[in-house]
Amino acid sequence: MTEMTQLRLAVAQPFIVANDVATNAHAHAALVKEALARVVVFPELSLTGYELDAPAPAPALAVDDARLEPLIEACRENGCVALAGAPVEGPHIAMLAITGDGVTVAYRKQWLGDVEAQRFSPGPGPAAIEVDGWRLGLAICKDTGVPRHASDTAALGIDAYLAGTVKYAHEAVPQAERAHRIATSHRVWVALASFAGPTGGGFTETAANSAIWSPDGTIVAQAGPTPGSVIAATLSR
């Protein structure tokens, strides 16, 4: 008989200050401490905000940026892997993997929106990381609406599909429908960390309602509409 294994996973909606990496890293760190989870997923561009229309957009964030140290320390103290959003060299919209040992670029967004494509390049392909024997596929926002992205990522042999997103408030329902479709089509856990509160790019209101879906499409945990929250669930297989 195969022994059941579990993974404690959380999705977070931090308060974000536009282009203030230092302040945002502290906000991320506070939610890592609150989550008490092995993995915490944050929204798209969570360390800078979605500030594509700013006169001076945030520069690429280096993995050795000293402003990330409070988040690294929180991950060290809590045995956590934080998956946070930031612009990186390329330039790309990326998902960073932060642990107590430091920061790496775990994934670069493949499917860009029209405005994003004016400033960023698409990533090279799907990606997954392994945590405690769990294969975690990674995605960022528009990726989740492209069936090929989910299928290519699932082909990596994943147990869960984790995404950080920024969506308008009226897109909350279609975003949830995407998550349900990915979960049931590929029989994997799905977690979406959805931006809460206003940010750049015309997002005066965002979808929030971050959630975690089981492989049968059931929502097992869901946040509300406001920033500053984190919710968790125990995944099993």
C-alpha positions as CSV (number, residue, x, y, z in Angstrom):
1,M,0.0,0.0,0.0
2,T,1.3,3.4,-0.9
3,E,1.8,5.7,2.1
4,M,-0.2,8.9,2.1
5,T,1.9,12.1,2.1
6,Q,0.8,15.6,2.9
7,L,1.9,19.2,2.2
8,R,0.7,22.3,4.0
9,L,0.1,25.0,1.3
10,A,-1.0,28.6,1.7
11,V,-2.1,31.4,-0.7
12,A,-1.5,35.0,0.5
13,Q,-2.9,38.4,-0.3
14,P,-0.3,40.9,1.1
15,F,-0.7,44.7,1.4
16,I,1.4,46.0,-1.4
17,V,3.0,49.4,-1.7
18,A,3.9,50.4,-5.3
19,N,7.5,49.7,-6.2
20,D,8.6,49.5,-2.5
21,V,10.3,46.2,-2.4
22,A,11.6,46.6,1.2
23,T,8.1,47.3,2.6
24,N,6.6,44.6,0.5
25,A,9.2,42.0,1.6
26,H,8.3,42.7,5.2
27,A,4.6,42.3,4.4
28,H,5.4,38.9,2.7
29,A,7.5,37.9,5.7
30,A,4.6,38.6,8.1
31,L,2.2,36.4,6.1
32,V,4.8,33.6,5.9
33,K,5.0,33.6,9.7
34,E,1.2,33.7,10.0
35,A,0.6,30.9,7.5
36,L,2.5,28.1,9.2
37,A,2.8,26.4,5.9
38,R,5.5,24.6,4.0
39,V,4.8,26.6,0.8
40,V,3.2,30.0,0.5
41,V,2.2,31.4,-2.9
42,F,1.9,35.1,-3.5
43,P,0.3,37.1,-6.4
44,E,1.9,38.2,-9.7
45,L,4.5,40.9,-9.2
46,S,3.7,40.9,-5.5
47,L,7.1,42.4,-4.5
48,T,6.6,45.5,-6.7
49,G,2.9,45.7,-7.5
50,Y,1.6,45.6,-11.0
51,E,3.1,48.9,-11.9
52,L,3.4,48.6,-15.7
53,D,2.1,52.1,-16.2
54,A,4.4,53.8,-13.8
55,P,6.6,56.6,-15.2
56,A,9.6,54.8,-13.8
57,P,8.8,51.1,-13.6
58,A,10.5,48.9,-11.1
59,P,13.9,47.7,-12.3
60,A,14.7,44.0,-12.5
61,L,15.0,42.5,-9.0
62,A,18.2,40.6,-8.4
63,V,18.1,37.4,-6.4
64,D,20.8,38.8,-4.1
65,D,18.9,42.0,-3.3
66,A,19.4,42.8,0.3
67,R,15.8,44.1,0.7
68,L,14.6,40.4,0.5
69,E,16.5,39.4,3.6
70,P,13.5,39.7,6.0
71,L,11.6,37.3,3.8
72,I,14.5,34.9,3.6
73,E,14.8,35.0,7.4
74,A,11.0,34.4,7.8
75,C,11.3,31.4,5.5
76,R,14.4,30.1,7.4
77,E,12.6,30.4,10.8
78,N,9.4,28.7,9.5
79,G,10.9,26.1,7.1
80,C,8.9,27.7,4.3
81,V,9.3,28.1,0.5
82,A,7.7,31.4,-0.5
83,L,6.8,31.8,-4.2
84,A,6.7,35.6,-4.8
85,G,6.3,37.7,-8.0
86,A,8.9,40.1,-9.4
87,P,10.4,41.5,-12.6
88,V,13.7,39.9,-13.3
89,E,16.5,40.2,-15.9
90,G,15.5,39.3,-19.5
91,P,13.3,41.2,-18.8
92,H,10.7,38.7,-17.6
93,I,7.8,38.6,-15.2
94,A,8.9,35.9,-12.8
95,M,8.1,33.8,-9.8
96,L,10.9,33.7,-7.2
97,A,11.4,30.8,-4.9
98,I,12.6,32.1,-1.5
99,T,13.9,29.8,1.2
100,G,16.1,30.2,4.2
101,D,19.0,29.6,1.9
102,G,18.3,32.4,-0.5
103,V,16.4,33.3,-3.6
104,T,16.2,31.7,-7.1
105,V,14.2,32.4,-10.2
106,A,11.8,29.5,-10.3
107,Y,9.7,30.4,-13.3
108,R,9.3,33.1,-16.0
109,K,5.8,33.9,-17.4
110,Q,5.2,32.4,-20.8
111,W,2.0,34.0,-21.9
112,L,2.0,37.8,-21.8
113,G,-0.8,40.3,-22.1
114,D,-0.5,42.9,-24.8
115,V,0.8,45.7,-22.5
116,E,3.2,43.2,-20.8
117,A,4.6,42.2,-24.2
118,Q,5.8,45.8,-24.8
119,R,8.1,45.6,-21.8
120,F,8.8,41.9,-21.1
121,S,9.8,38.8,-23.0
122,P,8.0,35.4,-22.7
123,G,9.7,32.7,-20.6
124,P,11.3,29.7,-22.2
125,G,8.9,27.0,-21.1
126,P,6.9,25.3,-18.3
127,A,8.6,24.7,-14.9
128,A,8.1,22.8,-11.7
129,I,9.9,22.7,-8.4
130,E,10.0,19.8,-5.9
131,V,9.3,20.3,-2.2
132,D,9.3,17.3,0.1
133,G,8.7,15.0,-2.8
134,W,5.8,17.0,-4.2
135,R,6.1,18.2,-7.8
136,L,4.7,21.8,-8.0
137,G,4.0,23.3,-11.4
138,L,4.2,27.0,-11.6
139,A,2.2,29.6,-13.5
140,I,1.6,33.4,-13.6
141,C,-1.8,34.9,-14.4
142,K,-2.6,34.7,-18.2
143,D,-0.8,31.3,-18.3
144,T,-3.8,29.9,-16.4
145,G,-6.1,30.7,-19.3
146,V,-4.1,28.9,-21.9
147,P,-4.9,25.2,-21.9
148,R,-1.6,24.3,-23.5
149,H,0.2,25.8,-20.5
150,A,-1.6,23.6,-18.1
151,S,-1.1,20.5,-20.2
152,D,2.6,21.2,-20.8
153,T,3.1,21.8,-17.1
154,A,1.1,18.7,-16.2
155,A,3.3,16.7,-18.5
156,L,6.2,17.5,-16.0
157,G,4.5,15.0,-13.6
158,I,3.1,17.5,-11.2
159,D,1.0,17.0,-8.1
160,A,-0.2,20.7,-7.9
161,Y,-0.4,23.7,-10.1
162,L,0.4,27.0,-8.3
163,A,-0.2,30.4,-9.8
164,G,0.1,34.1,-8.8
165,T,-2.4,36.4,-10.6
166,V,-3.6,40.0,-10.9
167,K,-7.2,40.1,-12.1
168,Y,-10.0,42.8,-12.2
169,A,-12.8,42.3,-9.7
170,H,-15.2,41.3,-12.4
171,E,-12.8,38.5,-13.5
172,A,-13.1,36.6,-10.2
173,V,-15.6,34.1,-11.5
174,P,-13.8,33.2,-14.8
175,Q,-10.5,33.0,-12.8
176,A,-12.2,30.4,-10.5
177,E,-13.5,28.6,-13.5
178,R,-10.0,28.3,-15.0
179,A,-8.8,26.8,-11.7
180,H,-11.6,24.3,-11.6
181,R,-10.9,23.3,-15.2
182,I,-7.2,22.8,-14.6
183,A,-7.8,20.7,-11.4
184,T,-10.4,18.4,-12.9
185,S,-8.7,18.1,-16.3
186,H,-5.3,17.1,-14.9
187,R,-6.4,15.7,-11.5
188,V,-4.0,18.0,-9.6
189,W,-4.4,20.4,-6.7
190,V,-4.6,24.0,-7.8
191,A,-3.7,27.1,-5.8
192,L,-4.2,30.7,-7.0
193,A,-2.8,33.6,-5.1
194,S,-4.9,36.5,-6.4
195,F,-3.9,40.1,-5.9
196,A,-6.1,42.0,-3.4
197,G,-6.4,45.8,-3.2
198,P,-5.6,48.4,-5.9
199,T,-2.4,48.3,-8.0
200,G,-1.1,49.9,-11.2
201,G,-2.2,49.1,-14.8
202,G,-5.7,50.4,-14.2
203,F,-6.5,47.8,-11.4
204,T,-8.4,50.1,-9.0
205,E,-10.2,46.9,-7.8
206,T,-8.8,43.4,-8.0
207,A,-10.3,40.0,-7.8
208,A,-8.7,38.8,-4.6
209,N,-10.5,35.6,-3.3
210,S,-7.4,33.5,-3.4
211,A,-8.2,29.8,-3.1
212,I,-7.1,26.2,-3.2
213,W,-8.9,23.5,-5.2
214,S,-8.7,19.8,-4.8
215,P,-8.1,17.5,-7.8
216,D,-11.9,17.0,-8.0
217,G,-12.5,20.7,-8.3
218,T,-13.7,21.4,-4.8
219,I,-12.6,24.6,-3.1
220,V,-11.0,23.6,0.1
221,A,-9.9,27.0,1.3
222,Q,-10.7,30.6,0.2
223,A,-9.7,34.1,1.2
224,G,-11.9,37.1,1.1
225,P,-11.8,40.3,-0.9
226,T,-9.4,42.4,1.2
227,P,-5.6,42.5,1.4
228,G,-3.6,41.3,4.4
229,S,-4.8,37.8,4.6
230,V,-3.4,34.3,4.1
231,I,-5.3,30.9,4.1
232,A,-3.9,27.4,4.1
233,A,-4.9,23.8,3.4
234,T,-3.3,20.5,3.8
235,L,-2.8,18.7,0.5
236,S,-2.8,14.9,0.5
237,R,-2.1,12.2,-2.1
